[in-house]
């Protein structure tokens, strides 16, 4: 893992891992870089499957990778895609991000230099979590 301290470096890590995406069906390549509270960064790319339903998004790969390596507290995630319109996490990723990361900063970016910063609560109002169980 590499240490990150600024948003530009986090976005760059997401762009780099996006190159590893396995998207032979959609050609929709996404990269994500998740920063934990200590500054460590965990990356993920989308990995498609012929059944589509078994496809895993970049954000979930990054979260699961971080959790599997012992990280438990997170600051922000950068998500990059090659679209003109910035691409936010899908509903399933929003749920996973909320459960494991809480109300983190979500940074969206594309290759044209567009960047937007949001809070997860703005993307997932009234989330379902353990408080309802």
C-alpha positions as CSV (number, residue, x, y, z in Angstrom):
1,X,0.0,0.0,0.0
2,X,1.2,3.5,-0.7
3,X,0.6,6.5,1.6
4,X,-1.6,9.3,0.1
5,X,-2.0,12.8,1.4
6,X,-3.9,14.7,-1.3
7,X,-6.9,14.4,-3.5
8,X,-4.9,14.6,-6.8
9,X,-2.8,11.5,-5.7
10,X,-6.0,9.6,-4.7
11,X,-7.6,10.3,-8.1
12,X,-4.4,9.3,-9.9
13,X,-4.4,6.0,-8.0
14,X,-8.0,5.4,-9.2
15,X,-7.0,6.2,-12.8
16,X,-4.0,3.8,-12.6
17,X,-6.1,0.9,-11.3
18,X,-8.8,1.6,-13.9
19,X,-6.4,0.3,-16.5
20,X,-6.8,-3.2,-14.9
21,X,-10.5,-3.3,-15.3
22,X,-11.9,-6.4,-16.9
23,X,-14.8,-5.0,-18.9
24,X,-15.0,-7.0,-22.1
25,X,-18.8,-6.7,-22.4
26,X,-19.6,-3.1,-21.6
27,X,-16.1,-1.5,-22.1
28,X,-17.1,0.6,-19.1
29,X,-13.9,0.8,-17.1
30,X,-14.0,2.1,-13.6
31,X,-11.3,2.6,-11.0
32,X,-11.6,3.4,-7.3
33,X,-9.1,4.4,-4.6
34,X,-10.2,4.2,-0.9
35,X,-8.1,6.0,1.7
36,X,-8.2,4.8,5.3
37,X,-7.7,6.9,8.4
38,X,-4.0,6.3,8.4
39,X,-3.5,7.4,4.8
40,X,-3.2,4.0,3.3
41,X,-4.9,3.5,-0.1
42,X,-6.7,0.4,-1.3
43,X,-7.6,0.3,-5.0
44,X,-10.1,-1.6,-7.0
45,X,-11.4,-1.9,-10.6
46,X,-14.6,-3.3,-12.0
47,X,-14.5,-7.0,-13.0
48,X,-17.3,-8.1,-15.3
49,X,-18.7,-11.6,-15.7
50,X,-20.6,-13.1,-18.6
51,X,-23.7,-13.4,-16.4
52,X,-23.5,-9.7,-15.6
53,X,-25.1,-10.4,-12.2
54,X,-21.7,-11.6,-10.8
55,X,-19.9,-8.5,-12.0
56,X,-18.2,-6.6,-9.1
57,X,-17.8,-2.8,-9.1
58,X,-14.6,-1.0,-8.5
59,X,-15.8,0.5,-5.3
60,X,-16.7,-2.8,-3.7
61,X,-13.4,-4.4,-4.8
62,X,-11.6,-1.5,-3.0
63,X,-13.7,-1.8,0.1
64,X,-13.4,-5.6,0.3
65,X,-9.7,-5.4,-0.3
66,X,-9.3,-2.8,2.5
67,X,-11.4,-4.9,5.0
68,X,-9.5,-8.0,4.1
69,X,-6.3,-6.3,5.0
70,X,-7.5,-5.1,8.4
71,X,-8.6,-1.5,7.6
72,X,-11.7,-0.3,9.5
73,X,-11.8,3.5,9.4
74,X,-12.0,5.4,6.2
75,X,-11.8,9.0,5.0
76,X,-12.6,9.2,1.3
77,X,-12.9,7.3,-2.0
78,X,-12.1,8.5,-5.5
79,X,-14.1,6.9,-8.3
80,X,-13.1,7.5,-11.9
81,X,-14.7,6.5,-15.2
82,X,-14.2,7.5,-18.8
83,X,-17.6,9.2,-19.2
84,X,-18.3,12.9,-19.9
85,X,-20.8,13.0,-17.0
86,X,-19.2,12.1,-13.7
87,X,-20.2,8.6,-12.6
88,X,-21.3,8.1,-9.0
89,X,-21.3,4.7,-7.3
90,X,-24.3,2.4,-8.0
91,X,-26.8,1.6,-5.4
92,X,-25.1,-1.6,-4.2
93,X,-21.8,0.2,-3.8
94,X,-23.5,3.0,-1.9
95,X,-24.9,0.5,0.5
96,X,-21.5,-1.2,1.0
97,X,-19.7,2.1,1.3
98,X,-22.2,3.2,4.0
99,X,-21.9,0.0,6.0
100,X,-18.1,-0.2,6.0
101,X,-17.1,3.4,5.6
102,X,-19.9,5.6,6.9
103,X,-20.4,9.1,5.7
104,X,-17.1,9.4,3.8
105,X,-16.1,11.9,1.1
106,X,-16.8,10.7,-2.4
107,X,-14.7,12.2,-5.1
108,X,-15.8,11.7,-8.7
109,X,-13.4,12.3,-11.6
110,X,-13.0,11.7,-15.4
111,X,-10.1,11.9,-17.8
112,X,-11.2,15.4,-19.0
113,X,-10.3,16.9,-15.6
114,X,-13.8,17.2,-14.2
115,X,-13.9,16.6,-10.4
116,X,-16.8,16.7,-7.9
117,X,-16.7,16.1,-4.2
118,X,-19.7,14.9,-2.3
119,X,-20.5,13.3,1.0
120,X,-21.9,9.8,0.9
121,X,-25.0,10.9,2.8
122,X,-25.9,13.1,-0.2
123,X,-25.8,10.1,-2.5
124,X,-27.6,7.8,-0.1
125,X,-30.1,9.7,2.0
126,X,-31.8,7.6,4.8
127,X,-29.5,4.6,4.5
128,X,-30.3,1.2,5.9
129,X,-27.8,0.0,8.4
130,X,-27.4,-2.0,11.6
131,X,-29.4,0.6,13.6
132,X,-32.5,-0.9,12.0
133,X,-31.8,-4.5,13.1
